[in-house]
Amino acid sequence: MLKVLRKAPQLRNISKTACTLTGFAKTLTQQEEDPQQEIFVFVGAPGSGKGTLVEVISQFKECTILGVGEWLRERKANETSIKNQMCNGELLDDSLIKDWAIETLTTALTDKKKKMIILDGFPRTIAQAYVFLNWFAENKELGHFSVVQLHANLNFIEKYALNRASCPECKKQYIPVDGSPFFSKILGICDDCGVPLEKRCDDTPETLAKRIALYRQETAKFLPILESNPHAEKTNLYMSCTKENPLDQQLANFKQILANENGI
């Protein structure tokens, strides 16, 4: 499987200033109390852990999550063209994404109890980046936004993206590999619903390689546009899993830091 992925363009080199999950947790907890809502734009290759990390943060932070992938997967059951494009690892038309994204963002601003708005999968192209920046400029009460780029090597992506499966009913995700905190009690069966787990149609070596290539090409174009904005703050987050530092322990530490902040 890894041989197929190696054919994709290489991902960016890891920044020397990249932080670990523990470092990122401390960054979240050290932020000053601010009456303004904060926007976090999560960017990363498929299988780098964006969805997992966003889900963990939501357990401890009052936040609104704009998850493009989840929204599209909910729609694809009734729209064959969307399903086919997603299963083939293709990017969907910007016009399909932008109206929903802006509507969701605008609605999120009205819920003042939720101080964090997390974007997972938007923007993903140059056109979407400008749509987001124009929306941000129109909402002058927002002081800044944070771009969190997840970096992961191909070994990490192969290990997690190609082995993950989720419950078709409750959507809970399981990844039965060494170092993962997401095991089911019975292999292939959801702990809560008792139904067989399903793999995503785009989690194949060939499609994943195609998605990585698209990510590399598009990110190289749109990420600098976001980062060059004077109101943008950038964090490089390194995702890894080794025998000495398994992901389950990293996530446990991450959760503990956030729990301590909230007095849990």
RODOGU-616659 format. One line per field, with one value per atom (N, C-alpha, C): residue number from 1; x, y, z. Coordinates in steps of 0.1 Angstrom, whole numbers, padded with zeros to 4 digits, m for minus. Layout:
N
koltor = c(NUM; ...)
u = c(X; ...)
v = c(Y; ...)
w = c(Z; ...)
This chain:
264
koltor = c(1; 1; 1; 2; 2; 2; 3; 3; 3; 4; 4; 4; 5; 5; 5; 6; 6; 6; 7; 7; 7; 8; 8; 8; 9; 9; 9; 10; 10; 10; 11; 11; 11; 12; 12; 12; 13; 13; 13; 14; 14; 14; 15; 15; 15; 16; 16; 16; 17; 17; 17; 18; 18; 18; 19; 19; 19; 20; 20; 20; 21; 21; 21; 22; 22; 22; 23; 23; 23; 24; 24; 24; 25; 25; 25; 26; 26; 26; 27; 27; 27; 28; 28; 28; 29; 29; 29; 30; 30; 30; 31; 31; 31; 32; 32; 32; 33; 33; 33; 34; 34; 34; 35; 35; 35; 36; 36; 36; 37; 37; 37; 38; 38; 38; 39; 39; 39; 40; 40; 40; 41; 41; 41; 42; 42; 42; 43; 43; 43; 44; 44; 44; 45; 45; 45; 46; 46; 46; 47; 47; 47; 48; 48; 48; 49; 49; 49; 50; 50; 50; 51; 51; 51; 52; 52; 52; 53; 53; 53; 54; 54; 54; 55; 55; 55; 56; 56; 56; 57; 57; 57; 58; 58; 58; 59; 59; 59; 60; 60; 60; 61; 61; 61; 62; 62; 62; 63; 63; 63; 64; 64; 64; 65; 65; 65; 66; 66; 66; 67; 67; 67; 68; 68; 68; 69; 69; 69; 70; 70; 70; 71; 71; 71; 72; 72; 72; 73; 73; 73; 74; 74; 74; 75; 75; 75; 76; 76; 76; 77; 77; 77; 78; 78; 78; 79; 79; 79; 80; 80; 80; 81; 81; 81; 82; 82; 82; 83; 83; 83; 84; 84; 84; 85; 85; 85; 86; 86; 86; 87; 87; 87; 88; 88; 88; 89; 89; 89; 90; 90; 90; 91; 91; 91; 92; 92; 92; 93; 93; 93; 94; 94; 94; 95; 95; 95; 96; 96; 96; 97; 97; 97; 98; 98; 98; 99; 99; 99; 100; 100; 100; 101; 101; 101; 102; 102; 102; 103; 103; 103; 104; 104; 104; 105; 105; 105; 106; 106; 106; 107; 107; 107; 108; 108; 108; 109; 109; 109; 110; 110; 110; 111; 111; 111; 112; 112; 112; 113; 113; 113; 114; 114; 114; 115; 115; 115; 116; 116; 116; 117; 117; 117; 118; 118; 118; 119; 119; 119; 120; 120; 120; 121; 121; 121; 122; 122; 122; 123; 123; 123; 124; 124; 124; 125; 125; 125; 126; 126; 126; 127; 127; 127; 128; 128; 128; 129; 129; 129; 130; 130; 130; 131; 131; 131; 132; 132; 132; 133; 133; 133; 134; 134; 134; 135; 135; 135; 136; 136; 136; 137; 137; 137; 138; 138; 138; 139; 139; 139; 140; 140; 140; 141; 141; 141; 142; 142; 142; 143; 143; 143; 144; 144; 144; 145; 145; 145; 146; 146; 146; 147; 147; 147; 148; 148; 148; 149; 149; 149; 150; 150; 150; 151; 151; 151; 152; 152; 152; 153; 153; 153; 154; 154; 154; 155; 155; 155; 156; 156; 156; 157; 157; 157; 158; 158; 158; 159; 159; 159; 160; 160; 160; 161; 161; 161; 162; 162; 162; 163; 163; 163; 164; 164; 164; 165; 165; 165; 166; 166; 166; 167; 167; 167; 168; 168; 168; 169; 169; 169; 170; 170; 170; 171; 171; 171; 172; 172; 172; 173; 173; 173; 174; 174; 174; 175; 175; 175; 176; 176; 176; 177; 177; 177; 178; 178; 178; 179; 179; 179; 180; 180; 180; 181; 181; 181; 182; 182; 182; 183; 183; 183; 184; 184; 184; 185; 185; 185; 186; 186; 186; 187; 187; 187; 188; 188; 188; 189; 189; 189; 190; 190; 190; 191; 191; 191; 192; 192; 192; 193; 193; 193; 194; 194; 194; 195; 195; 195; 196; 196; 196; 197; 197; 197; 198; 198; 198; 199; 199; 199; 200; 200; 200; 201; 201; 201; 202; 202; 202; 203; 203; 203; 204; 204; 204; 205; 205; 205; 206; 206; 206; 207; 207; 207; 208; 208; 208; 209; 209; 209; 210; 210; 210; 211; 211; 211; 212; 212; 212; 213; 213; 213; 214; 214; 214; 215; 215; 215; 216; 216; 216; 217; 217; 217; 218; 218; 218; 219; 219; 219; 220; 220; 220; 221; 221; 221; 222; 222; 222; 223; 223; 223; 224; 224; 224; 225; 225; 225; 226; 226; 226; 227; 227; 227; 228; 228; 228; 229; 229; 229; 230; 230; 230; 231; 231; 231; 232; 232; 232; 233; 233; 233; 234; 234; 234; 235; 235; 235; 236; 236; 236; 237; 237; 237; 238; 238; 238; 239; 239; 239; 240; 240; 240; 241; 241; 241; 242; 242; 242; 243; 243; 243; 244; 244; 244; 245; 245; 245; 246; 246; 246; 247; 247; 247; 248; 248; 248; 249; 249; 249; 250; 250; 250; 251; 251; 251; 252; 252; 252; 253; 253; 253; 254; 254; 254; 255; 255; 255; 256; 256; 256; 257; 257; 257; 258; 258; 258; 259; 259; 259; 260; 260; 260; 261; 261; 261; 262; 262; 262; 263; 263; 263; 264; 264; 264)
u = c(0008; 0000; 0009; 0019; 0028; 0034; 0037; 0043; 0034; 0021; 0012; 0012; 0012; 0012; 0025; 0036; 0049; 0048; 0039; 0038; 0032; 0026; 0020; 0031; 0030; 0040; 0042; 0054; 0058; 0051; 0048; 0042; 0053; 0048; 0058; 0067; 0079; 0089; 0083; 0086; 0081; 0088; 0081; 0087; 0095; 0107; 0115; 0108; 0098; 0091; 0078; 0076; 0063; 0062; 0050; 0047; 0041; 0041; 0035; 0020; 0013; m0001; m0001; 0009; 0010; 0013; 0021; 0024; 0012; 0004; m0008; m0018; m0019; m0029; m0025; m0012; m0008; m0011; m0010; m0013; m0028; m0036; m0050; m0054; m0047; m0051; m0044; m0034; m0027; m0033; m0042; m0048; m0056; m0055; m0061; m0076; m0083; m0098; m0101; m0110; m0113; m0128; m0135; m0149; m0153; m0143; m0145; m0145; m0152; m0151; m0138; m0133; m0120; m0123; m0116; m0117; m0105; m0106; m0095; m0097; m0088; m0088; m0078; m0084; m0075; m0072; m0059; m0055; m0046; m0047; m0039; m0042; m0033; m0035; m0045; m0052; m0062; m0055; m0061; m0056; m0046; m0044; m0034; m0039; m0052; m0058; m0067; m0070; m0078; m0091; m0099; m0112; m0111; m0101; m0099; m0096; m0087; m0083; m0095; m0102; m0113; m0124; m0126; m0136; m0131; m0118; m0113; m0115; m0111; m0113; m0127; m0136; m0151; m0156; m0148; m0152; m0150; m0140; m0136; m0139; m0141; m0143; m0157; m0164; m0176; m0173; m0176; m0173; m0183; m0183; m0190; m0181; m0184; m0175; m0181; m0174; m0178; m0170; m0176; m0169; m0174; m0167; m0171; m0173; m0163; m0164; m0176; m0180; m0191; m0204; m0205; m0216; m0218; m0207; m0208; m0211; m0206; m0209; m0224; m0230; m0244; m0252; m0247; m0254; m0253; m0242; m0238; m0248; m0255; m0264; m0275; m0278; m0289; m0285; m0272; m0267; m0255; m0258; m0249; m0236; m0237; m0226; m0216; m0221; m0212; m0205; m0213; m0207; m0196; m0198; m0188; m0175; m0177; m0165; m0157; m0164; m0158; m0150; m0157; m0151; m0139; m0138; m0127; m0116; m0118; m0108; m0107; m0118; m0118; m0123; m0119; m0124; m0137; m0146; m0159; m0159; m0169; m0169; m0170; m0163; m0163; m0177; m0185; m0199; m0207; m0204; m0212; m0208; m0196; m0191; m0193; m0191; m0189; m0202; m0214; m0226; m0229; m0228; m0230; m0221; m0208; m0198; m0200; m0203; m0205; m0218; m0228; m0241; m0238; m0230; m0227; m0219; m0209; m0200; m0209; m0217; m0225; m0235; m0240; m0249; m0241; m0229; m0221; m0218; m0217; m0214; m0225; m0237; m0248; m0249; m0241; m0241; m0229; m0231; m0220; m0215; m0222; m0217; m0206; m0205; m0194; m0183; m0172; m0161; m0152; m0153; m0145; m0153; m0149; m0154; m0143; m0145; m0134; m0138; m0130; m0132; m0123; m0130; m0123; m0127; m0118; m0120; m0124; m0125; m0127; m0119; m0112; m0111; m0102; m0103; m0095; m0089; m0094; m0089; m0086; m0080; m0077; m0090; m0100; m0113; m0120; m0119; m0125; m0117; m0104; m0096; m0101; m0103; m0107; m0122; m0130; m0144; m0143; m0135; m0133; m0128; m0117; m0111; m0121; m0129; m0139; m0149; m0153; m0163; m0157; m0144; m0137; m0136; m0133; m0132; m0145; m0156; m0169; m0174; m0168; m0171; m0160; m0161; m0150; m0148; m0158; m0157; m0147; m0143; m0133; m0119; m0111; m0098; m0088; m0088; m0078; m0084; m0077; m0080; m0067; m0068; m0057; m0057; m0045; m0044; m0036; m0041; m0034; m0032; m0019; m0016; m0010; m0017; m0012; m0003; 0009; 0019; 0020; 0020; 0021; 0028; 0037; 0044; 0035; 0040; 0031; 0029; 0039; 0037; 0025; 0024; 0013; 0000; 0000; m0013; m0017; m0008; m0011; m0017; m0011; m0015; m0029; m0032; m0045; m0056; m0053; m0064; m0069; m0059; m0063; m0069; m0069; m0074; m0087; m0090; m0101; m0115; m0125; m0138; m0148; m0160; m0169; m0183; m0190; m0204; m0213; m0221; m0230; m0242; m0244; m0255; m0250; m0241; m0237; m0225; m0218; m0207; m0194; m0194; m0182; m0171; m0159; m0148; m0139; m0134; m0125; m0113; m0101; m0089; m0081; m0083; m0077; m0062; m0053; m0039; m0031; m0019; m0011; m0009; m0011; m0009; m0021; m0032; m0044; m0053; m0060; m0069; m0084; m0085; m0098; m0101; m0101; m0104; m0118; m0125; m0138; m0136; m0146; m0145; m0145; m0154; m0154; m0150; m0140; m0134; m0144; m0145; m0154; m0169; m0171; m0185; m0185; m0195; m0196; m0199; m0192; m0194; m0209; m0213; m0226; m0238; m0237; m0248; m0249; m0237; m0237; m0239; m0236; m0237; m0223; m0222; m0209; m0204; m0191; m0185; m0183; m0182; m0180; m0168; m0161; m0149; m0154; m0147; m0150; m0146; m0154; m0151; m0138; m0133; m0121; m0109; m0110; m0099; m0093; m0088; m0080; m0067; m0056; m0043; m0043; m0050; m0050; m0057; m0069; m0076; m0069; m0063; m0056; m0044; m0037; m0026; m0030; m0042; m0047; m0051; m0057; m0061; m0049; m0038; m0026; m0020; m0020; m0015; m0023; m0036; m0045; m0042; m0041; m0039; m0026; m0015; m0002; m0003; m0010; m0010; m0019; m0030; m0039; m0034; m0028; m0023; m0012; m0003; 0008; 0003; m0010; m0015; m0023; m0032; m0041; m0036; m0027; m0023; m0015; m0006; 0001; m0008; m0020; m0029; m0035; m0038; m0043; m0033; m0021; m0010; m0005; m0006; m0002; m0011; m0023; m0033; m0028; m0028; m0023; m0030; m0041; m0049; m0047; m0038; m0037; m0026; m0028; m0018; m0016; m0003; 0000; 0006; 0001; 0006; 0009; 0021; 0025; 0024; 0015; 0013; 0018; 0027; 0033; 0026; 0020; 0013; 0022; 0023; 0032; 0027; 0032; 0029; 0041; 0048; 0059; 0058; 0066; 0065; 0068; 0077; 0081; 0070; 0063; 0053; 0040; 0033; 0021; 0010; 0002; m0008; m0018; m0022; m0031; m0026; m0013; m0008; m0007; m0004; m0004; m0018; m0028; m0041; m0046; m0042; m0045; m0039; m0027; m0020; m0027; m0031; m0038; m0051; m0059; m0071; m0070; m0059; m0057; m0054; m0046; m0043; m0056; m0064; m0077; m0086; m0086; m0095; m0090; m0077; m0072; m0076; m0076; m0080; m0095; m0103; m0117; m0121; m0110; m0113; m0120; m0117; m0124; m0115)
v = c(m0012; 0000; 0013; 0012; 0024; 0027; 0017; 0019; 0028; 0026; 0034; 0048; 0050; 0064; 0071; 0064; 0070; 0077; 0073; 0080; 0094; 0097; 0110; 0120; 0133; 0143; 0143; 0145; 0145; 0157; 0154; 0165; 0175; 0186; 0196; 0191; 0197; 0194; 0200; 0192; 0197; 0210; 0219; 0232; 0229; 0235; 0234; 0239; 0247; 0253; 0246; 0234; 0227; 0222; 0222; 0218; 0204; 0198; 0185; 0187; 0176; 0178; 0184; 0180; 0186; 0201; 0205; 0219; 0227; 0221; 0227; 0229; 0219; 0219; 0231; 0233; 0244; 0257; 0258; 0270; 0273; 0263; 0266; 0271; 0265; 0269; 0282; 0286; 0299; 0311; 0309; 0321; 0329; 0342; 0351; 0351; 0354; 0354; 0366; 0363; 0373; 0372; 0383; 0382; 0379; 0381; 0378; 0363; 0359; 0345; 0343; 0331; 0328; 0318; 0321; 0312; 0304; 0291; 0282; 0274; 0276; 0269; 0257; 0245; 0233; 0229; 0227; 0223; 0211; 0201; 0190; 0179; 0171; 0161; 0151; 0144; 0134; 0123; 0120; 0110; 0116; 0129; 0135; 0137; 0135; 0136; 0148; 0156; 0168; 0165; 0155; 0152; 0147; 0139; 0133; 0144; 0153; 0164; 0173; 0177; 0186; 0179; 0166; 0160; 0160; 0158; 0159; 0173; 0183; 0197; 0200; 0195; 0198; 0192; 0182; 0176; 0185; 0195; 0203; 0218; 0222; 0236; 0237; 0248; 0252; 0257; 0249; 0253; 0249; 0256; 0253; 0247; 0235; 0228; 0229; 0235; 0235; 0224; 0212; 0200; 0197; 0201; 0200; 0185; 0177; 0163; 0156; 0158; 0152; 0157; 0170; 0175; 0169; 0167; 0161; 0146; 0139; 0125; 0123; 0133; 0132; 0134; 0142; 0145; 0134; 0127; 0119; 0107; 0103; 0092; 0095; 0107; 0111; 0118; 0120; 0127; 0119; 0111; 0102; 0109; 0121; 0128; 0131; 0136; 0139; 0127; 0116; 0103; 0098; 0099; 0094; 0103; 0116; 0125; 0122; 0121; 0118; 0105; 0095; 0081; 0081; 0090; 0091; 0100; 0106; 0115; 0129; 0133; 0146; 0157; 0169; 0181; 0185; 0189; 0193; 0208; 0211; 0225; 0235; 0246; 0256; 0262; 0263; 0268; 0260; 0247; 0238; 0240; 0244; 0245; 0259; 0269; 0283; 0288; 0286; 0292; 0285; 0272; 0265; 0269; 0271; 0274; 0288; 0298; 0311; 0312; 0305; 0305; 0299; 0288; 0282; 0291; 0297; 0306; 0318; 0324; 0335; 0331; 0319; 0315; 0312; 0307; 0304; 0317; 0328; 0341; 0345; 0340; 0344; 0337; 0326; 0318; 0322; 0332; 0339; 0330; 0319; 0310; 0302; 0300; 0292; 0301; 0301; 0310; 0306; 0293; 0288; 0284; 0287; 0283; 0276; 0263; 0254; 0251; 0254; 0250; 0238; 0227; 0215; 0211; 0215; 0212; 0224; 0236; 0248; 0259; 0267; 0266; 0255; 0251; 0241; 0244; 0256; 0260; 0275; 0281; 0295; 0303; 0299; 0306; 0306; 0294; 0293; 0302; 0303; 0311; 0326; 0331; 0344; 0346; 0336; 0337; 0338; 0330; 0331; 0345; 0349; 0362; 0374; 0373; 0384; 0384; 0372; 0370; 0376; 0372; 0376; 0392; 0398; 0412; 0419; 0413; 0419; 0418; 0409; 0407; 0413; 0426; 0434; 0431; 0425; 0422; 0411; 0404; 0393; 0399; 0397; 0403; 0396; 0383; 0375; 0361; 0353; 0339; 0331; 0318; 0310; 0299; 0297; 0286; 0275; 0263; 0252; 0242; 0240; 0231; 0218; 0207; 0194; 0188; 0184; 0177; 0162; 0153; 0139; 0132; 0123; 0116; 0105; 0099; 0089; 0076; 0073; 0061; 0063; 0075; 0078; 0078; 0084; 0085; 0071; 0063; 0049; 0041; 0043; 0035; 0038; 0051; 0055; 0056; 0063; 0065; 0052; 0042; 0030; 0019; 0022; 0012; 0017; 0030; 0035; 0030; 0029; 0026; 0033; 0035; 0042; 0035; 0038; 0033; 0040; 0033; 0040; 0047; 0044; 0050; 0062; 0059; 0070; 0078; 0073; 0079; 0079; 0071; 0070; 0063; 0067; 0062; 0053; 0042; 0033; 0031; 0029; 0027; 0016; 0003; m0008; m0011; m0001; m0003; 0000; m0005; m0003; 0012; 0016; 0030; 0038; 0033; 0040; 0039; 0050; 0049; 0045; 0042; 0040; 0025; 0016; 0002; m0001; m0010; m0015; m0027; m0030; m0042; m0055; m0055; m0066; m0060; m0066; m0061; m0060; m0048; m0045; m0042; m0041; m0039; m0026; m0017; m0005; m0009; m0003; m0006; m0002; 0009; 0015; 0010; 0008; 0004; m0011; m0018; m0032; m0035; m0026; m0028; m0029; m0035; m0036; m0022; m0020; m0007; m0007; 0005; 0007; 0016; 0012; 0020; 0031; 0042; 0052; 0048; 0051; 0047; 0053; 0064; 0070; 0066; 0057; 0052; 0039; 0041; 0031; 0036; 0028; 0033; 0042; 0038; 0046; 0059; 0059; 0072; 0081; 0075; 0083; 0090; 0083; 0089; 0101; 0099; 0110; 0122; 0119; 0130; 0137; 0130; 0136; 0145; 0141; 0149; 0162; 0161; 0172; 0182; 0176; 0184; 0192; 0185; 0191; 0203; 0200; 0211; 0223; 0220; 0231; 0238; 0231; 0238; 0247; 0243; 0252; 0265; 0265; 0277; 0286; 0279; 0287; 0290; 0282; 0284; 0297; 0301; 0313; 0326; 0324; 0335; 0337; 0327; 0328; 0333; 0328; 0331; 0345; 0351; 0364; 0375; 0371; 0381; 0386; 0399; 0405; 0401; 0395; 0390; 0375; 0369; 0355; 0351; 0341; 0335; 0320; 0316; 0302; 0293; 0281; 0270; 0258; 0253; 0240; 0229; 0219; 0208; 0195; 0189; 0176; 0164; 0156; 0144; 0132; 0124; 0112; 0101; 0089; 0078; 0068; 0066; 0057; 0048; 0038; 0028; 0035; 0045; 0052; 0063; 0067; 0078; 0076; 0066; 0062; 0073; 0073; 0084; 0083; 0071; 0071; 0078; 0077; 0084; 0099; 0103; 0117; 0124; 0117; 0122; 0122; 0112; 0112; 0124; 0128; 0139; 0152; 0152; 0164; 0166; 0155; 0157; 0161; 0156; 0159; 0174; 0180; 0194; 0202; 0199; 0206; 0204; 0192; 0189; 0197; 0198; 0205; 0220; 0225; 0239; 0241; 0231; 0233; 0227; 0223; 0218; 0205; 0197; 0183; 0173)
w = c(0000; 0000; 0000; 0008; 0009; m0005; m0013; m0026; m0035; m0034; m0041; m0037; m0024; m0018; m0022; m0023; m0026; m0040; m0048; m0061; m0061; m0049; m0048; m0045; m0049; m0045; m0030; m0027; m0012; m0005; 0008; 0016; 0020; 0025; 0029; 0040; 0040; 0051; 0064; 0075; 0087; 0092; 0096; 0101; 0114; 0115; 0127; 0139; 0137; 0149; 0151; 0145; 0146; 0161; 0166; 0180; 0180; 0191; 0193; 0198; 0199; 0205; 0218; 0227; 0240; 0239; 0230; 0228; 0223; 0214; 0209; 0220; 0229; 0240; 0249; 0252; 0260; 0253; 0240; 0233; 0234; 0234; 0235; 0249; 0259; 0273; 0277; 0270; 0274; 0267; 0259; 0252; 0262; 0261; 0270; 0268; 0279; 0278; 0268; 0259; 0249; 0246; 0247; 0245; 0230; 0221; 0207; 0204; 0195; 0190; 0182; 0183; 0176; 0165; 0154; 0142; 0141; 0140; 0138; 0124; 0115; 0102; 0103; 0103; 0103; 0089; 0086; 0073; 0074; 0066; 0067; 0056; 0053; 0042; 0047; 0038; 0042; 0051; 0062; 0071; 0081; 0081; 0091; 0105; 0107; 0120; 0123; 0113; 0115; 0122; 0117; 0123; 0137; 0139; 0153; 0163; 0159; 0168; 0171; 0160; 0162; 0171; 0170; 0179; 0193; 0196; 0209; 0215; 0208; 0212; 0216; 0208; 0210; 0223; 0229; 0241; 0253; 0251; 0262; 0260; 0247; 0244; 0238; 0241; 0235; 0221; 0211; 0197; 0187; 0176; 0164; 0154; 0148; 0139; 0125; 0116; 0102; 0095; 0094; 0089; 0075; 0065; 0051; 0047; 0051; 0048; 0053; 0066; 0072; 0065; 0061; 0055; 0041; 0034; 0020; 0021; 0031; 0032; 0036; 0043; 0046; 0033; 0024; 0012; 0001; 0001; m0010; m0012; m0001; m0002; m0012; m0014; m0023; m0035; m0037; m0049; m0054; m0065; m0071; m0076; m0081; m0087; m0076; m0064; m0053; m0048; m0047; m0042; m0051; m0064; m0073; m0072; m0071; m0070; m0058; m0047; m0034; m0034; m0039; m0040; m0049; m0059; m0068; m0063; m0051; m0045; m0052; m0058; m0066; m0057; m0060; m0053; m0059; m0051; m0056; m0060; m0068; m0073; m0062; m0063; m0052; m0049; m0060; m0058; m0049; m0049; m0040; m0025; m0023; m0009; m0003; m0011; m0005; 0001; m0005; 0000; 0014; 0014; 0027; 0038; 0034; 0044; 0049; 0041; 0046; 0054; 0050; 0058; 0072; 0072; 0085; 0094; 0088; 0095; 0101; 0093; 0097; 0109; 0108; 0118; 0131; 0130; 0141; 0149; 0143; 0150; 0159; 0156; 0165; 0178; 0179; 0191; 0199; 0208; 0215; 0226; 0230; 0240; 0235; 0222; 0217; 0212; 0219; 0216; 0205; 0201; 0190; 0178; 0167; 0154; 0147; 0144; 0138; 0124; 0115; 0101; 0097; 0093; 0090; 0075; 0066; 0052; 0044; 0050; 0043; 0049; 0041; 0026; 0021; 0009; 0003; m0011; m0016; m0029; m0028; m0038; m0039; m0038; m0046; m0046; m0033; m0026; m0013; m0002; m0004; 0005; 0004; m0008; m0010; m0004; m0006; m0001; 0015; 0021; 0035; 0040; 0033; 0037; 0035; 0025; 0023; 0034; 0037; 0049; 0061; 0064; 0076; 0076; 0065; 0065; 0067; 0064; 0066; 0080; 0088; 0102; 0111; 0112; 0118; 0133; 0139; 0153; 0156; 0146; 0147; 0146; 0156; 0156; 0148; 0148; 0141; 0138; 0130; 0129; 0129; 0133; 0134; 0124; 0117; 0107; 0114; 0116; 0122; 0111; 0107; 0097; 0103; 0101; 0106; 0095; 0100; 0092; 0096; 0087; 0090; 0078; 0081; 0070; 0065; 0054; 0047; 0055; 0064; 0072; 0081; 0087; 0096; 0089; 0077; 0069; 0065; 0060; 0056; 0068; 0079; 0091; 0095; 0095; 0101; 0090; 0079; 0069; 0063; 0060; 0053; 0062; 0076; 0085; 0092; 0091; 0098; 0092; 0101; 0098; 0108; 0104; 0113; 0113; 0123; 0125; 0115; 0107; 0098; 0106; 0118; 0126; 0134; 0144; 0153; 0148; 0137; 0130; 0139; 0150; 0158; 0149; 0150; 0142; 0150; 0144; 0150; 0141; 0147; 0140; 0147; 0143; 0150; 0147; 0150; 0147; 0160; 0161; 0173; 0175; 0188; 0192; 0190; 0185; 0183; 0196; 0199; 0211; 0206; 0193; 0188; 0184; 0194; 0191; 0195; 0188; 0192; 0201; 0209; 0218; 0210; 0199; 0190; 0176; 0171; 0158; 0147; 0142; 0131; 0135; 0148; 0153; 0162; 0160; 0168; 0183; 0192; 0207; 0211; 0206; 0210; 0203; 0190; 0181; 0178; 0179; 0176; 0162; 0153; 0138; 0132; 0120; 0114; 0110; 0111; 0107; 0092; 0087; 0073; 0070; 0059; 0055; 0045; 0045; 0035; 0021; 0011; m0002; m0008; m0002; m0007; 0001; 0011; 0018; 0012; 0000; m0007; m0011; m0012; m0016; m0028; m0038; m0051; m0049; m0043; m0041; m0031; m0021; m0011; m0017; m0026; m0033; m0041; m0048; m0056; m0047; m0036; m0027; m0021; m0018; m0013; m0024; m0036; m0047; m0049; m0048; m0049; m0037; m0025; m0013; m0015; m0019; m0021; m0031; m0042; m0053; m0048; m0042; m0038; m0026; m0016; m0004; m0008; m0017; m0021; m0027; m0031; m0038; m0028; m0020; m0012; 0002; 0008; 0022; 0023; 0014; 0015; 0015; 0008; 0008; 0021; 0029; 0042; 0052; 0051; 0060; 0059; 0047; 0044; 0049; 0053; 0058; 0071; 0074; 0086; 0099; 0097; 0109; 0112; 0104; 0105; 0115; 0123; 0132; 0127; 0127; 0121; 0132; 0132; 0141; 0132; 0133; 0126; 0137; 0134; 0144; 0138; 0144; 0139; 0145; 0136; 0141; 0138; 0148; 0147; 0156; 0154; 0163; 0162; 0173; 0173; 0185; 0186; 0197; 0210; 0210; 0222; 0225; 0215; 0217; 0210; 0214; 0207; 0207; 0197; 0196; 0207; 0212; 0223; 0235; 0238; 0250; 0247; 0235; 0231; 0233; 0228; 0229; 0244; 0252; 0266; 0273; 0270; 0276; 0271; 0258; 0252; 0260; 0262; 0269; 0283; 0290; 0304; 0305; 0296; 0297; 0296; 0286; 0284; 0296; 0301; 0313; 0325; 0327; 0339; 0338; 0325; 0323; 0328; 0325; 0328; 0342; 0350; 0363; 0364; 0353; 0353; 0359)
